[in-house]
Amino acid sequence: MDKTKALLLFLFSLLQLVAVGRAAPLSREAVRSKVKRNAEQLLRKIEMYSQLQFPSGPTINSPPDSVDGLSSIVVVLEGYDSLLSENLDGLPQLKLEVSSLRGYLNDWRQGLCGDLRPKPSLQGRLAELQSRKQYVYTVSIEALMGLKDFLGQLLKNLDLLGTC
């Protein structure tokens, strides 16, 4: 009985430490640096994955997804994350990293902007892919290519991380 109480107390303390650690304010430069590093790593992994798994380029000719500030970045990353199938070899790890980046940016967005802004609507390639979800394999590959393009745009527009 005492061991159970001690374990519960330890887990509760650990949970509080994690919560406090997430609440610490970060500078824009620190966020920008982390996002840049994570986006570059994701781009390298996507490039390696795409070279090994499928040689052809994307087949959907929709306009690329726009980078209009934190809200749109989070929505687009969330959209691509939802389209990546965990059944394709190698994608679960990429999906986890996209989810992690999205969560990090969403936490930053909530701290910077609050929850008052409505979610922007999906447009471009992501909207086209969302309408074709039933083709899991093809949509996952196209989503990976769209994500690659979006991360490239994000890296060129890191200044928008300070815009709600």
N, C-alpha and C positions, 0 to 999 in steps of 0.2 A: 504494500500500500504506500509506504514512504517513497519507494522508488518511482512509482507512478506519479505521485505529487511532484517529486523532484524533476522528473522528465517533463511534465506539463509546465512547470515553472520555467524550466530551461527553454522550452519551445516558445512560450509566451515572451520571454525576454528576448530571444532571438528574433521573433516577429517584430517586436518593438524597435530593435536596432535596424532592421531592414527598412521599416517604415520611416524612421528618422533619417536614415541614409538617403532615401529617395527624396526627402523633402528639402534637402540642402540646396540652396540656390546656386546656380552655375552661371558663369559669365557667358555672354554670347560667343566669345572666342573659343571657350572650352567646348560649347555645344557644336559650333561650326567645325572645330578640329575633329571631334569624335564622329560627327556625321560624315565628314569628308573621308576619314579613315575607313569607316564601316562601308560606305558606298563604294569606295575603291576596291575593297576586299570582295564585296559582293559582285562587282563588275568582273573582276578577275575570275571568280568562281563560275559565274555565268558563262563567260567566254570559254573556259576550259570545258565546262559541261556541254555547251553547244557544239564544240568541235568534236567531242567524243560521241555524242548521242545523235546528232542530226546535222548533215552538211548543208542543207538548203536554207535560204533566208526566209523571212516572214512572208506570208501570203495575203495578209489583210493590209489593204492600202488606206486605212483610215488615218486621219491626221494624228500626230503624236499627242500624248496627254500633256497638258500645260502645267507649269510650275508657277502658281500664283500666290504663294504664301503658305504658312504652316498648315492651315486648314485643308487646303487642296492637296498638299503633299501627303498628309496623313490619310486622307480619303483615297488617294490613288494607290498608296502603298497597301492600304487595307484591301482595296479591290483586287490588286494583283495577288496578294497573299491568299485571298479566298479562291482564286482561280488556279493556283498551283496544286496539282494533284500529288498526294502523298504516295500514290501507287507507282509513280515513275521512279526508277532507280536514281538515287542521288538527290532528288528534289526535296525530301523531308528536311535535310540539313539546310538547304537554301531557304526553304519556307520558314524554318525556325529563325534564321538570321534576318529575313525580311520582317517577320513579326517582331523581333527584338528591336530593330531599327524603328519600325512604326510605333511601337510602345514608347520608346525613348523620346521620339519626336512628339507623340501625343502628350506625354507628361510635360514636356517643355512648353507645348502649346497651351495646355491648361494653366500652367503657372504664369505664362506671359499674357495670354488672351482671355482666360476664363472659358466658361462653357456657353457664353452668350451668342456666339456666332453660329448661324445655321450651317449644316454640312453643305458644301457645294455639290451641285449635281455632277454626275459622271458625264464626260464627253470624250470624244476622240476614240482611240483604239480600245481603251478599257470599256467604254460603253458598248462598242461592237462585240467585244468578247463576252461581256456579261449576257448579251442576248443569245449567245450560242453555247451556253454552259453544258448542254447535253453532250457535246463532242469533247469529252474530257481530255483525251490525249492531245488532240489538235489544239484545243484551247490552252492547255498547259504549256505547250511549246510556244504558241503565239504570246501567251502571257509572259513567258520568260524573255522573249525578244522585246516585248513592250516594256517590261521592267528594266531591261538593259538600256533601252533608249531613254527611259525616264530618269534612271540614275545618272546617265550621262548629262542630261539637262540639269538635274539637281546639282551636280558638281560644278556646272558653269554658273549656277545661280544661287550659290550658298548665302549670298547677302539676304535672300528672301526668308531665311530662317528667323529673322527678326520681325517679319511682317505677319500680322494675323490674317 
